[in-house]
Amino acid sequence: LDFSPAQIRQALYSTANFTSGVPALAQGNGQVALNAAWLLLRFTNIQPRDYTVDAPVCSPLSQFLTVPDRGPGIYNRCPAAEGGHAPNQQKSYSVTITRNSGPAGHRIHLLSLVGNDGTFSAPSLVDLPLGVAKTITVKAKPSLGAHSAVLRVDDILSSGVDLRIMNVVVASNDLA
């Protein structure tokens, strides 16, 4: 059978088992479930699509990114006084998603947070027309420490999960 690397990757990521109690930042998409991935490849017409994600990044080195302070997922580990989180402080993050391939027209995508410990919230749906940038708001209200979740973006008419966006925030007390 002839599958592209993109089809294999999407099947592996879409069927991975997320381990409860292990932070998303420690496991990514989860543990590979080879049998489930094979079934998805073998019995569906999995067609990976291309998406672009633009999200805020705050770290001591984020100014050196290709686009300063921007990346493919939320990442905030700055001190609270420099744009980061204080414990139990809520912040809103604008995340822009663009669907670059697939069928023309409007496509409804389901949004779900995997590995969320209650820190993050996001809308449950977004319409992503081909080639149109859409901005959603992801909110975070972390307790002390590092928190992460994967935001899954899934076209309801396609096979597999179309896009996964890692979100990480660190809430700390500023040192005197």
Sine and cosine of phi, psi and omega as CSV:
sin_phi,cos_phi,sin_psi,cos_psi,sin_omega,cos_omega
0.00,0.00,0.59,-0.80,-0.10,-0.99
-0.96,-0.30,0.96,-0.27,0.05,-1.00
-0.86,-0.50,0.61,-0.79,0.03,-1.00
-0.98,0.18,0.34,-0.94,0.10,-1.00
-0.83,0.55,-0.60,0.80,0.01,-1.00
-0.91,0.41,-0.63,0.78,0.04,-1.00
-0.91,0.41,-0.67,0.74,0.00,-1.00
-0.90,0.43,-0.71,0.71,0.02,-1.00
-0.86,0.50,-0.73,0.68,-0.02,-1.00
-0.90,0.44,-0.63,0.77,0.03,-1.00
-0.90,0.43,-0.69,0.73,0.00,-1.00
-0.90,0.43,-0.72,0.69,-0.01,-1.00
-0.93,0.36,-0.62,0.79,-0.07,-1.00
-0.93,0.37,-0.50,0.86,-0.09,-1.00
-0.97,-0.25,0.02,1.00,-0.02,-1.00
-0.87,0.49,0.58,-0.82,0.03,-1.00
-1.00,-0.04,0.87,-0.50,0.01,-1.00
-0.99,0.12,0.79,-0.62,-0.04,-1.00
-1.00,0.06,0.89,-0.46,0.01,-1.00
-0.89,0.46,0.66,-0.75,0.04,-1.00
1.00,0.02,-0.13,0.99,0.05,-1.00
-0.95,-0.31,0.83,-0.56,-0.05,-1.00
-0.86,0.51,0.53,-0.85,0.03,-1.00
-0.84,0.54,-0.61,0.79,-0.02,-1.00
-0.91,0.41,-0.28,0.96,0.02,-1.00
-0.99,-0.10,-0.27,0.96,-0.07,-1.00
-0.76,-0.65,-0.05,1.00,0.02,-1.00
0.89,0.46,-0.83,-0.55,-0.03,-1.00
-0.99,0.11,-0.14,0.99,0.01,-1.00
0.92,-0.39,-0.12,-0.99,-0.04,-1.00
-1.00,0.09,0.72,-0.70,-0.02,-1.00
-0.87,0.50,0.72,-0.69,0.09,-1.00
-0.90,-0.43,1.00,0.05,-0.17,-0.98
-0.85,0.53,-0.70,0.71,-0.01,-1.00
-0.88,0.47,-0.69,0.72,0.00,-1.00
-0.91,0.42,-0.64,0.77,0.03,-1.00
-0.90,0.44,-0.67,0.74,0.01,-1.00
-0.88,0.47,-0.69,0.72,0.01,-1.00
-0.89,0.46,-0.65,0.76,0.04,-1.00
-0.89,0.45,-0.69,0.72,0.04,-1.00
-0.90,0.43,-0.72,0.69,-0.14,-0.99
-0.94,0.34,-0.61,0.79,-0.19,-0.98
-0.91,-0.41,0.10,0.99,0.09,-1.00
-0.77,-0.64,0.29,-0.96,0.06,-1.00
-0.99,-0.14,0.94,0.35,-0.07,-1.00
-0.92,0.38,0.84,-0.54,-0.04,-1.00
-0.81,-0.59,1.00,-0.06,0.00,-1.00
-0.85,0.52,0.57,-0.82,0.02,-1.00
-0.87,-0.49,0.35,-0.94,0.00,-1.00
-0.98,-0.21,0.75,-0.66,0.03,-1.00
-0.78,-0.63,0.45,-0.89,0.15,-0.99
-0.88,-0.47,0.71,-0.71,0.02,-1.00
-0.84,-0.54,0.70,-0.71,0.05,-1.00
-0.79,-0.62,0.91,-0.42,-0.07,-1.00
-0.69,-0.72,0.36,-0.93,-0.01,-1.00
-0.96,0.28,0.62,-0.79,0.06,-1.00
-0.77,-0.63,0.74,-0.67,0.05,-1.00
-0.71,-0.70,0.93,-0.36,0.08,-1.00
-0.43,-0.90,0.21,-0.98,0.01,-1.00
-0.86,0.51,-0.34,0.94,-0.04,-1.00
-0.93,-0.36,0.06,1.00,-0.11,-0.99
-0.91,0.42,-0.33,0.94,0.05,-1.00
-0.93,0.37,-0.27,0.96,-0.04,-1.00
-1.00,-0.10,0.04,1.00,0.06,-1.00
-0.92,0.39,0.31,-0.95,0.01,-1.00
-0.78,0.62,-0.74,0.67,0.18,-0.98
-0.94,-0.35,0.94,-0.34,-0.09,-1.00
-0.79,0.61,0.73,-0.69,0.07,-1.00
0.90,0.43,0.35,0.94,0.01,-1.00
-0.72,-0.69,0.54,-0.84,0.02,-1.00
-0.37,-0.93,-0.11,-0.99,-0.05,-1.00
-1.00,0.08,0.20,0.98,0.05,-1.00
-0.18,-0.98,0.29,-0.96,0.02,-1.00
-0.95,0.32,0.75,-0.66,0.10,-1.00
-0.56,-0.83,0.90,-0.43,-0.02,-1.00
-0.68,-0.73,0.96,-0.29,0.09,-1.00
-0.80,-0.60,0.40,0.92,0.06,-1.00
-0.96,0.26,0.42,-0.91,0.15,-0.99
-0.88,0.47,0.47,-0.88,-0.04,-1.00
-0.82,0.57,-0.63,0.78,-0.03,-1.00
-0.94,0.34,-0.20,0.98,-0.03,-1.00
-0.88,-0.47,0.45,0.89,0.05,-1.00
0.97,-0.25,-0.04,1.00,0.01,-1.00
-1.00,0.06,-0.21,-0.98,-0.04,-1.00
-0.98,-0.17,0.67,-0.74,0.30,-0.95
-1.00,-0.02,0.46,-0.89,0.02,-1.00
-0.81,0.58,0.70,-0.71,0.04,-1.00
0.91,0.41,0.29,0.96,0.09,-1.00
-1.00,-0.05,0.74,-0.68,0.04,-1.00
-1.00,-0.05,0.70,-0.71,0.09,-1.00
-0.75,-0.66,0.50,-0.87,0.08,-1.00
-0.94,-0.33,0.66,-0.75,0.00,-1.00
-0.85,-0.52,0.77,-0.64,0.07,-1.00
-1.00,0.01,0.86,-0.51,0.01,-1.00
-0.89,-0.45,0.84,-0.55,-0.02,-1.00
-0.97,-0.24,0.79,-0.61,-0.01,-1.00
-0.87,-0.49,0.73,-0.68,0.07,-1.00
-0.81,-0.58,0.80,-0.60,0.09,-1.00
-1.00,0.01,0.88,-0.47,-0.11,-0.99
-0.98,-0.18,-0.16,0.99,-0.01,-1.00
-0.51,-0.86,0.14,-0.99,-0.03,-1.00
0.97,-0.26,-0.15,-0.99,-0.06,-1.00
-0.89,0.46,0.54,-0.84,0.06,-1.00
-0.93,0.38,0.29,-0.96,0.07,-1.00
1.00,0.02,-0.20,-0.98,-0.07,-1.00
-0.99,0.15,0.60,-0.80,0.07,-1.00
-0.66,-0.75,0.86,-0.51,0.05,-1.00
-0.98,0.19,0.75,-0.66,0.03,-1.00
-0.87,-0.49,0.72,-0.69,0.11,-0.99
-0.99,0.12,0.66,-0.75,0.06,-1.00
-0.92,-0.40,0.72,-0.69,0.06,-1.00
-0.58,-0.81,0.56,-0.83,0.01,-1.00
-0.98,-0.20,0.85,-0.53,-0.01,-1.00
-0.94,-0.33,0.72,-0.70,-0.01,-1.00
0.99,0.17,0.23,0.97,-0.04,-1.00
-0.97,0.23,0.77,-0.63,0.04,-1.00
-1.00,-0.08,0.28,0.96,-0.03,-1.00
0.98,-0.19,-0.05,1.00,-0.02,-1.00
-0.95,0.31,-0.67,0.75,-0.17,-0.99
-0.97,-0.23,0.49,-0.87,0.18,-0.98
-0.63,-0.78,0.52,-0.86,-0.03,-1.00
-0.46,-0.89,0.32,-0.95,0.08,-1.00
-0.89,0.46,0.31,-0.95,-0.03,-1.00
-1.00,-0.08,-0.25,0.97,-0.01,-1.00
-0.63,-0.77,0.48,-0.88,0.17,-0.98
-0.52,-0.86,0.66,-0.75,0.08,-1.00
-1.00,-0.06,0.85,-0.53,-0.03,-1.00
-0.88,-0.48,1.00,0.07,0.09,-1.00
-0.90,0.44,0.50,-0.86,-0.01,-1.00
-0.85,0.53,0.82,-0.58,0.09,-1.00
0.98,0.22,0.12,0.99,-0.03,-1.00
-0.94,-0.35,0.83,-0.56,0.04,-1.00
-0.96,0.26,0.79,-0.62,0.05,-1.00
-0.86,-0.52,0.69,-0.73,0.00,-1.00
-0.95,-0.30,0.77,-0.64,0.10,-0.99
-0.91,-0.42,0.33,-0.95,0.04,-1.00
-0.94,-0.34,0.85,-0.53,0.10,-0.99
-0.96,-0.28,0.80,-0.60,0.02,-1.00
-0.97,-0.25,0.55,-0.84,0.04,-1.00
-0.71,-0.70,0.73,-0.69,0.09,-1.00
-0.68,-0.73,0.99,0.13,-0.10,-1.00
-1.00,0.06,0.52,-0.85,0.24,-0.97
-0.98,0.17,-0.01,-1.00,-0.01,-1.00
-0.84,0.54,0.73,-0.68,0.08,-1.00
0.90,-0.45,-0.15,-0.99,-0.01,-1.00
-1.00,-0.05,0.67,-0.74,-0.02,-1.00
-0.69,-0.73,0.60,-0.80,-0.03,-1.00
-0.51,-0.86,0.38,-0.93,0.08,-1.00
-0.33,-0.94,0.51,-0.86,0.09,-1.00
-0.99,-0.13,0.81,-0.59,0.09,-1.00
-1.00,-0.03,0.93,-0.37,0.04,-1.00
-1.00,0.01,0.73,-0.68,0.00,-1.00
-0.88,-0.48,0.92,-0.39,-0.19,-0.98
-0.78,-0.63,0.92,-0.40,0.11,-0.99
-0.90,0.44,0.84,-0.55,-0.10,-1.00
-0.92,0.39,-0.26,0.97,-0.03,-1.00
-0.97,-0.26,0.12,0.99,0.00,-1.00
-0.92,-0.39,0.25,-0.97,0.06,-1.00
-1.00,0.03,0.69,-0.72,0.04,-1.00
0.99,0.15,0.11,-0.99,0.05,-1.00
-1.00,0.03,0.81,-0.59,-0.16,-0.99
-0.98,0.21,-0.55,0.84,-0.10,-1.00
-0.46,-0.89,0.59,-0.81,0.08,-1.00
-0.77,-0.63,0.74,-0.67,-0.04,-1.00
-0.84,-0.55,0.88,-0.48,0.03,-1.00
-0.98,0.18,0.68,-0.73,0.03,-1.00
-0.78,-0.62,0.81,-0.59,-0.03,-1.00
-0.68,-0.73,0.76,-0.65,0.13,-0.99
-0.72,-0.70,0.53,-0.85,0.03,-1.00
-0.84,-0.55,0.83,-0.56,0.06,-1.00
-0.96,-0.27,0.79,-0.61,-0.03,-1.00
-0.64,-0.77,0.36,-0.93,0.13,-0.99
-1.00,0.04,0.72,-0.69,0.03,-1.00
-0.93,0.37,0.66,-0.75,0.04,-1.00
-0.98,0.18,0.56,-0.83,0.01,-1.00
-0.96,0.26,0.00,0.00,0.00,0.00
